[in-house]
Amino acid sequence: MKPNSKILVIAGSDSSGGAGIQADIKTITALGSYAMTAITAVTSQNTTGVISILSIPPKEISKQIEFTSRDIKPDAIKIGMLHSVEVIHTVLNSLKKINVKKIILDPVMVAKGGTELINKHSIKILKSKLIKKVSLITPNIPEAEILTKTKIYSVDDMLYAGKLLLKLGASNVLIKGGHLKSNVMQDVFINKKELKIFKNNKINTKNTHGTGCTLSSAIATYYSCGKTLKKSCEMAIKYVNHSIGTGPKYGKGHGPINHLSTLNINKKFKWKM
């Protein structure tokens, strides 16, 4: 099976394998594309939380992005954890040099266990500069609240926040509705011409570690293969829901989802001793 496209992921590492770069690689590979990485930070964590974050020097981040892309040109880029002003500026400068048009930004701000992954000054730069340079931004409700300085209690509030993000310069917005208290999962996709609310039954589980990373990487993968952004969001949401529903239930806290949920192996293997 030959990869359908090439994706560069710029994000942090998760030692437990459920989120971050590890989830991104699993997602992109499971959906049939080729994953490359530029690691922005190394975290020590498990399903119960994060105990440490080691920043990668900005120069090394830019080398990863530019040297990799010089050899293998990405069809799309997924951006995750950017924890400092220096890192955001570094990524912006590198993006100018490699000139890739399809960019998905997952504005990672807080880990599942509550650990803050970005400071206030960095959020300001992300709002004023980075969201204008990407194809799609995919905040969850807490992230959308931080970015828009509003409170979100309903789908109408999500729509209002989405419009505010468009005013800030975003081209397309997907606000994930998993934090709303409802039996129905509603995700809002919006741009200046389109509005689509994706509805699915919410799966009752605590094992949702890495869903945001997985969703944004899945969108980047489908988008890189020629799907529209709206269709890419629809397909990625289905993939994530299926992955949550078939999760392996690992760990004592917020466990990972099943990134192999769409993979079927038809051949029979025989072990030779």
VOFI-159711 format. One record per residue (C-alpha): residue number from 0; x, y, z. Coordinates in Angstrom, 2 decimals. Last residue first. Layout:
// residues N
<marti resi="NUM" c1="X" c2="Y" c3="Z"/>
...
***
This chain:
// residues 273
<marti resi="272" c1="10.69" c2="-20.15" c3="14.50"/>
<marti resi="271" c1="8.42" c2="-19.06" c3="11.67"/>
<marti resi="270" c1="5.22" c2="-17.25" c3="12.58"/>
<marti resi="269" c1="2.43" c2="-17.50" c3="10.07"/>
<marti resi="268" c1="0.48" c2="-14.42" c3="9.04"/>
<marti resi="267" c1="-2.96" c2="-14.45" c3="7.47"/>
<marti resi="266" c1="-3.68" c2="-11.53" c3="5.19"/>
<marti resi="265" c1="-6.79" c2="-9.36" c3="5.52"/>
<marti resi="264" c1="-5.56" c2="-6.74" c3="7.95"/>
<marti resi="263" c1="-8.29" c2="-4.16" c3="8.47"/>
<marti resi="262" c1="-7.56" c2="-0.66" c3="9.72"/>
<marti resi="261" c1="-10.33" c2="1.81" c3="10.45"/>
<marti resi="260" c1="-10.19" c2="1.54" c3="14.26"/>
<marti resi="259" c1="-6.41" c2="1.47" c3="14.40"/>
<marti resi="258" c1="-6.22" c2="4.78" c3="16.25"/>
<marti resi="257" c1="-8.14" c2="3.29" c3="19.17"/>
<marti resi="256" c1="-8.57" c2="5.99" c3="21.81"/>
<marti resi="255" c1="-6.26" c2="6.64" c3="24.74"/>
<marti resi="254" c1="-7.16" c2="6.57" c3="28.46"/>
<marti resi="253" c1="-8.13" c2="9.48" c3="30.68"/>
<marti resi="252" c1="-7.06" c2="8.07" c3="34.05"/>
<marti resi="251" c1="-6.04" c2="4.60" c3="35.28"/>
<marti resi="250" c1="-4.52" c2="3.36" c3="32.04"/>
<marti resi="249" c1="-5.73" c2="1.50" c3="28.94"/>
<marti resi="248" c1="-9.38" c2="1.20" c3="27.93"/>
<marti resi="247" c1="-8.67" c2="-0.12" c3="24.40"/>
<marti resi="246" c1="-11.00" c2="2.35" c3="22.64"/>
<marti resi="245" c1="-13.55" c2="0.99" c3="20.15"/>
<marti resi="244" c1="-16.14" c2="3.73" c3="20.65"/>
<marti resi="243" c1="-13.48" c2="6.43" c3="20.86"/>
<marti resi="242" c1="-11.93" c2="5.32" c3="17.56"/>
<marti resi="241" c1="-15.34" c2="5.24" c3="15.85"/>
<marti resi="240" c1="-16.02" c2="8.76" c3="17.07"/>
<marti resi="239" c1="-12.56" c2="9.90" c3="15.91"/>
<marti resi="238" c1="-13.04" c2="8.43" c3="12.41"/>
<marti resi="237" c1="-16.52" c2="9.93" c3="12.06"/>
<marti resi="236" c1="-15.18" c2="13.35" c3="13.11"/>
<marti resi="235" c1="-12.36" c2="13.03" c3="10.56"/>
<marti resi="234" c1="-14.82" c2="12.27" c3="7.74"/>
<marti resi="233" c1="-16.98" c2="15.29" c3="8.50"/>
<marti resi="232" c1="-14.00" c2="17.61" c3="8.99"/>
<marti resi="231" c1="-12.47" c2="16.50" c3="5.68"/>
<marti resi="230" c1="-15.81" c2="17.06" c3="3.97"/>
<marti resi="229" c1="-15.91" c2="20.63" c3="5.27"/>
<marti resi="228" c1="-12.28" c2="21.23" c3="4.35"/>
<marti resi="227" c1="-12.81" c2="19.91" c3="0.83"/>
<marti resi="226" c1="-11.21" c2="16.54" c3="0.02"/>
<marti resi="225" c1="-8.05" c2="16.56" c3="-2.11"/>
<marti resi="224" c1="-5.78" c2="14.06" c3="-0.37"/>
<marti resi="223" c1="-4.16" c2="16.73" c3="1.82"/>
<marti resi="222" c1="-7.59" c2="17.60" c3="3.22"/>
<marti resi="221" c1="-8.18" c2="13.97" c3="4.30"/>
<marti resi="220" c1="-4.83" c2="13.86" c3="6.09"/>
<marti resi="219" c1="-5.09" c2="17.34" c3="7.63"/>
<marti resi="218" c1="-8.57" c2="16.50" c3="8.95"/>
<marti resi="217" c1="-7.25" c2="13.26" c3="10.45"/>
<marti resi="216" c1="-4.38" c2="15.15" c3="12.07"/>
<marti resi="215" c1="-6.82" c2="17.68" c3="13.55"/>
<marti resi="214" c1="-9.09" c2="14.93" c3="14.89"/>
<marti resi="213" c1="-6.27" c2="12.87" c3="16.40"/>
<marti resi="212" c1="-4.74" c2="15.80" c3="18.23"/>
<marti resi="211" c1="-8.14" c2="16.79" c3="19.60"/>
<marti resi="210" c1="-9.03" c2="13.22" c3="20.59"/>
<marti resi="209" c1="-5.74" c2="12.70" c3="22.40"/>
<marti resi="208" c1="-7.10" c2="11.29" c3="25.65"/>
<marti resi="207" c1="-10.80" c2="10.43" c3="25.27"/>
<marti resi="206" c1="-11.14" c2="7.47" c3="27.61"/>
<marti resi="205" c1="-13.54" c2="8.93" c3="30.19"/>
<marti resi="204" c1="-16.46" c2="7.28" c3="28.42"/>
<marti resi="203" c1="-20.12" c2="7.92" c3="27.56"/>
<marti resi="202" c1="-20.13" c2="8.14" c3="23.77"/>
<marti resi="201" c1="-21.98" c2="11.21" c3="22.49"/>
<marti resi="200" c1="-24.37" c2="10.49" c3="19.64"/>
<marti resi="199" c1="-23.37" c2="12.46" c3="16.56"/>
<marti resi="198" c1="-24.26" c2="15.83" c3="15.04"/>
<marti resi="197" c1="-22.07" c2="17.86" c3="12.67"/>
<marti resi="196" c1="-23.23" c2="21.47" c3="12.48"/>
<marti resi="195" c1="-22.39" c2="23.14" c3="9.16"/>
<marti resi="194" c1="-22.13" c2="26.81" c3="8.29"/>
<marti resi="193" c1="-20.71" c2="28.15" c3="5.06"/>
<marti resi="192" c1="-19.90" c2="31.47" c3="3.39"/>
<marti resi="191" c1="-17.79" c2="33.43" c3="5.90"/>
<marti resi="190" c1="-16.51" c2="30.26" c3="7.53"/>
<marti resi="189" c1="-18.05" c2="27.84" c3="10.02"/>
<marti resi="188" c1="-17.84" c2="24.25" c3="11.21"/>
<marti resi="187" c1="-19.63" c2="23.58" c3="14.52"/>
<marti resi="186" c1="-19.31" c2="20.23" c3="16.30"/>
<marti resi="185" c1="-22.34" c2="18.81" c3="18.11"/>
<marti resi="184" c1="-22.17" c2="15.64" c3="20.23"/>
<marti resi="183" c1="-25.63" c2="14.63" c3="21.40"/>
<marti resi="182" c1="-26.26" c2="13.36" c3="24.92"/>
<marti resi="181" c1="-25.62" c2="16.89" c3="26.20"/>
<marti resi="180" c1="-23.52" c2="18.78" c3="28.72"/>
<marti resi="179" c1="-21.21" c2="20.66" c3="26.34"/>
<marti resi="178" c1="-17.52" c2="19.78" c3="26.66"/>
<marti resi="177" c1="-17.47" c2="17.63" c3="23.51"/>
<marti resi="176" c1="-18.58" c2="20.46" c3="21.24"/>
<marti resi="175" c1="-15.56" c2="20.89" c3="18.99"/>
<marti resi="174" c1="-15.34" c2="24.28" c3="17.31"/>
<marti resi="173" c1="-14.26" c2="23.98" c3="13.66"/>
<marti resi="172" c1="-13.21" c2="27.33" c3="12.21"/>
<marti resi="171" c1="-12.29" c2="28.44" c3="8.68"/>
<marti resi="170" c1="-10.43" c2="31.49" c3="7.36"/>
<marti resi="169" c1="-9.38" c2="32.81" c3="10.79"/>
<marti resi="168" c1="-8.65" c2="36.53" c3="10.83"/>
<marti resi="167" c1="-9.78" c2="37.75" c3="14.24"/>
<marti resi="166" c1="-13.23" c2="38.41" c3="12.74"/>
<marti resi="165" c1="-13.43" c2="34.71" c3="11.83"/>
<marti resi="164" c1="-12.63" c2="33.88" c3="15.45"/>
<marti resi="163" c1="-15.49" c2="36.11" c3="16.57"/>
<marti resi="162" c1="-17.84" c2="34.29" c3="14.17"/>
<marti resi="161" c1="-16.82" c2="30.95" c3="15.68"/>
<marti resi="160" c1="-17.43" c2="32.28" c3="19.18"/>
<marti resi="159" c1="-20.98" c2="33.28" c3="18.19"/>
<marti resi="158" c1="-21.62" c2="29.87" c3="16.64"/>
<marti resi="157" c1="-20.32" c2="28.14" c3="19.78"/>
<marti resi="156" c1="-22.59" c2="30.34" c3="21.91"/>
<marti resi="155" c1="-25.54" c2="29.28" c3="19.76"/>
<marti resi="154" c1="-24.45" c2="25.65" c3="20.27"/>
<marti resi="153" c1="-24.75" c2="26.19" c3="24.02"/>
<marti resi="152" c1="-22.87" c2="27.07" c3="27.22"/>
<marti resi="151" c1="-19.84" c2="28.92" c3="25.84"/>
<marti resi="150" c1="-18.32" c2="31.80" c3="27.82"/>
<marti resi="149" c1="-16.47" c2="34.55" c3="25.97"/>
<marti resi="148" c1="-12.89" c2="35.81" c3="25.87"/>
<marti resi="147" c1="-12.62" c2="34.78" c3="22.19"/>
<marti resi="146" c1="-9.36" c2="32.78" c3="22.33"/>
<marti resi="145" c1="-9.86" c2="31.59" c3="25.90"/>
<marti resi="144" c1="-13.47" c2="30.55" c3="25.30"/>
<marti resi="143" c1="-12.51" c2="28.79" c3="22.06"/>
<marti resi="142" c1="-9.86" c2="26.85" c3="23.98"/>
<marti resi="141" c1="-12.36" c2="25.80" c3="26.66"/>
<marti resi="140" c1="-14.86" c2="24.79" c3="23.91"/>
<marti resi="139" c1="-12.46" c2="22.77" c3="21.76"/>
<marti resi="138" c1="-10.41" c2="24.66" c3="19.21"/>
<marti resi="137" c1="-9.92" c2="23.49" c3="15.60"/>
<marti resi="136" c1="-8.38" c2="26.26" c3="13.44"/>
<marti resi="135" c1="-8.48" c2="25.84" c3="9.67"/>
<marti resi="134" c1="-6.51" c2="26.99" c3="6.62"/>
<marti resi="133" c1="-3.70" c2="28.66" c3="8.57"/>
<marti resi="132" c1="-1.86" c2="31.99" c3="8.29"/>
<marti resi="131" c1="-4.41" c2="34.28" c3="9.94"/>
<marti resi="130" c1="-4.54" c2="31.99" c3="12.99"/>
<marti resi="129" c1="-0.82" c2="32.56" c3="13.52"/>
<marti resi="128" c1="-0.57" c2="36.33" c3="13.87"/>
<marti resi="127" c1="-2.88" c2="38.09" c3="16.33"/>
<marti resi="126" c1="-4.47" c2="35.10" c3="18.02"/>
<marti resi="125" c1="-1.30" c2="32.97" c3="18.28"/>
<marti resi="124" c1="0.61" c2="36.04" c3="19.44"/>
<marti resi="123" c1="-1.91" c2="36.67" c3="22.24"/>
<marti resi="122" c1="-1.96" c2="32.99" c3="23.21"/>
<marti resi="121" c1="1.84" c2="33.10" c3="23.52"/>
<marti resi="120" c1="1.61" c2="36.03" c3="25.92"/>
<marti resi="119" c1="-0.91" c2="34.10" c3="28.03"/>
<marti resi="118" c1="1.24" c2="30.98" c3="28.45"/>
<marti resi="117" c1="0.81" c2="27.58" c3="26.74"/>
<marti resi="116" c1="0.56" c2="23.96" c3="27.94"/>
<marti resi="115" c1="-1.45" c2="24.47" c3="31.14"/>
<marti resi="114" c1="-1.86" c2="21.18" c3="33.05"/>
<marti resi="113" c1="-5.54" c2="20.30" c3="33.65"/>
<marti resi="112" c1="-5.45" c2="16.49" c3="33.45"/>
<marti resi="111" c1="-6.70" c2="16.49" c3="29.86"/>
<marti resi="110" c1="-3.88" c2="18.88" c3="28.88"/>
<marti resi="109" c1="-4.57" c2="22.61" c3="28.45"/>
<marti resi="108" c1="-3.70" c2="24.96" c3="25.60"/>
<marti resi="107" c1="-3.48" c2="23.07" c3="22.29"/>
<marti resi="106" c1="-4.59" c2="25.39" c3="19.48"/>
<marti resi="105" c1="-5.09" c2="22.66" c3="16.83"/>
<marti resi="104" c1="-4.02" c2="24.42" c3="13.64"/>
<marti resi="103" c1="-4.52" c2="22.80" c3="10.21"/>
<marti resi="102" c1="-2.37" c2="24.05" c3="7.32"/>
<marti resi="101" c1="-2.90" c2="23.51" c3="3.59"/>
<marti resi="100" c1="-0.87" c2="26.10" c3="1.66"/>
<marti resi="99" c1="2.71" c2="24.93" c3="2.19"/>
<marti resi="98" c1="5.32" c2="27.62" c3="1.52"/>
<marti resi="97" c1="8.51" c2="26.10" c3="3.00"/>
<marti resi="96" c1="10.11" c2="29.45" c3="3.81"/>
<marti resi="95" c1="7.04" c2="31.27" c3="5.11"/>
<marti resi="94" c1="6.16" c2="28.29" c3="7.31"/>
<marti resi="93" c1="9.65" c2="28.44" c3="8.82"/>
<marti resi="92" c1="9.20" c2="32.05" c3="9.91"/>
<marti resi="91" c1="5.79" c2="31.31" c3="11.45"/>
<marti resi="90" c1="7.16" c2="28.26" c3="13.26"/>
<marti resi="89" c1="9.99" c2="30.28" c3="14.79"/>
<marti resi="88" c1="7.63" c2="33.07" c3="15.82"/>
<marti resi="87" c1="5.37" c2="30.51" c3="17.55"/>
<marti resi="86" c1="8.35" c2="28.85" c3="19.27"/>
<marti resi="85" c1="9.69" c2="32.16" c3="20.56"/>
<marti resi="84" c1="6.28" c2="33.15" c3="21.90"/>
<marti resi="83" c1="6.08" c2="29.92" c3="23.87"/>
<marti resi="82" c1="4.11" c2="26.66" c3="24.16"/>
<marti resi="81" c1="3.26" c2="25.73" c3="20.58"/>
<marti resi="80" c1="1.47" c2="22.35" c3="20.88"/>
<marti resi="79" c1="-0.31" c2="21.29" c3="17.69"/>
<marti resi="78" c1="0.24" c2="22.24" c3="14.06"/>
<marti resi="77" c1="-0.81" c2="19.95" c3="11.19"/>
<marti resi="76" c1="0.79" c2="20.59" c3="7.81"/>
<marti resi="75" c1="-0.33" c2="19.55" c3="4.34"/>
<marti resi="74" c1="1.08" c2="18.20" c3="1.07"/>
<marti resi="73" c1="4.52" c2="18.13" c3="2.68"/>
<marti resi="72" c1="7.63" c2="18.41" c3="0.45"/>
<marti resi="71" c1="10.14" c2="15.65" c3="1.25"/>
<marti resi="70" c1="13.76" c2="16.88" c3="0.98"/>
<marti resi="69" c1="13.44" c2="20.59" c3="1.71"/>
<marti resi="68" c1="10.48" c2="19.81" c3="3.96"/>
<marti resi="67" c1="12.65" c2="17.79" c3="6.38"/>
<marti resi="66" c1="15.38" c2="20.43" c3="6.50"/>
<marti resi="65" c1="12.86" c2="23.24" c3="7.00"/>
<marti resi="64" c1="10.65" c2="21.85" c3="9.74"/>
<marti resi="63" c1="13.31" c2="20.01" c3="11.76"/>
<marti resi="62" c1="15.75" c2="22.89" c3="11.44"/>
<marti resi="61" c1="13.07" c2="25.36" c3="12.59"/>
<marti resi="60" c1="12.41" c2="23.25" c3="15.69"/>
<marti resi="59" c1="16.13" c2="22.99" c3="16.42"/>
<marti resi="58" c1="16.46" c2="26.77" c3="16.29"/>
<marti resi="57" c1="13.48" c2="27.10" c3="18.67"/>
<marti resi="56" c1="15.21" c2="25.01" c3="21.37"/>
<marti resi="55" c1="12.99" c2="22.00" c3="22.33"/>
<marti resi="54" c1="11.09" c2="22.61" c3="25.55"/>
<marti resi="53" c1="10.98" c2="19.92" c3="28.23"/>
<marti resi="52" c1="7.59" c2="19.52" c3="29.93"/>
<marti resi="51" c1="7.14" c2="17.60" c3="33.18"/>
<marti resi="50" c1="4.63" c2="15.70" c3="35.32"/>
<marti resi="49" c1="1.63" c2="15.58" c3="32.95"/>
<marti resi="48" c1="-1.58" c2="13.78" c3="33.94"/>
<marti resi="47" c1="-3.48" c2="10.61" c3="34.87"/>
<marti resi="46" c1="-3.30" c2="8.89" c3="31.45"/>
<marti resi="45" c1="0.49" c2="9.16" c3="31.42"/>
<marti resi="44" c1="2.91" c2="12.03" c3="31.10"/>
<marti resi="43" c1="6.49" c2="13.13" c3="30.54"/>
<marti resi="42" c1="6.36" c2="15.81" c3="27.86"/>
<marti resi="41" c1="8.89" c2="16.54" c3="25.14"/>
<marti resi="40" c1="8.45" c2="19.85" c3="23.33"/>
<marti resi="39" c1="8.32" c2="21.33" c3="19.82"/>
<marti resi="38" c1="8.87" c2="18.12" c3="17.82"/>
<marti resi="37" c1="8.96" c2="18.56" c3="14.04"/>
<marti resi="36" c1="7.48" c2="15.46" c3="12.48"/>
<marti resi="35" c1="6.84" c2="13.56" c3="9.25"/>
<marti resi="34" c1="3.82" c2="11.32" c3="8.60"/>
<marti resi="33" c1="2.96" c2="9.47" c3="5.38"/>
<marti resi="32" c1="-0.68" c2="8.80" c3="4.47"/>
<marti resi="31" c1="-3.11" c2="5.89" c3="4.59"/>
<marti resi="30" c1="-5.61" c2="6.76" c3="7.30"/>
<marti resi="29" c1="-3.87" c2="4.51" c3="9.84"/>
<marti resi="28" c1="-0.56" c2="6.24" c3="9.08"/>
<marti resi="27" c1="-1.95" c2="9.74" c3="9.61"/>
<marti resi="26" c1="-3.68" c2="8.71" c3="12.82"/>
<marti resi="25" c1="-0.73" c2="6.81" c3="14.32"/>
<marti resi="24" c1="1.70" c2="9.64" c3="13.49"/>
<marti resi="23" c1="-0.62" c2="12.24" c3="15.03"/>
<marti resi="22" c1="-1.26" c2="10.17" c3="18.16"/>
<marti resi="21" c1="2.49" c2="9.90" c3="18.75"/>
<marti resi="20" c1="3.11" c2="13.56" c3="17.98"/>
<marti resi="19" c1="0.64" c2="14.68" c3="20.64"/>
<marti resi="18" c1="-1.87" c2="12.33" c3="22.26"/>
<marti resi="17" c1="-2.23" c2="8.72" c3="23.36"/>
<marti resi="16" c1="1.37" c2="7.56" c3="23.24"/>
<marti resi="15" c1="2.09" c2="7.75" c3="26.97"/>
<marti resi="14" c1="5.31" c2="9.70" c3="26.32"/>
<marti resi="13" c1="3.37" c2="12.47" c3="24.59"/>
<marti resi="12" c1="5.51" c2="14.56" c3="22.21"/>
<marti resi="11" c1="4.75" c2="18.16" c3="21.26"/>
<marti resi="10" c1="3.68" c2="19.45" c3="17.86"/>
<marti resi="9" c1="4.59" c2="20.34" c3="14.27"/>
<marti resi="8" c1="3.25" c2="17.51" c3="12.09"/>
<marti resi="7" c1="4.28" c2="17.33" c3="8.43"/>
<marti resi="6" c1="1.86" c2="15.34" c3="6.27"/>
<marti resi="5" c1="2.64" c2="13.51" c3="3.00"/>
<marti resi="4" c1="-0.05" c2="12.04" c3="0.75"/>
<marti resi="3" c1="-1.72" c2="8.81" c3="-0.38"/>
<marti resi="2" c1="0.88" c2="6.45" c3="1.06"/>
<marti resi="1" c1="1.50" c2="3.31" c3="-1.10"/>
<marti resi="0" c1="0.00" c2="0.00" c3="0.00"/>
***
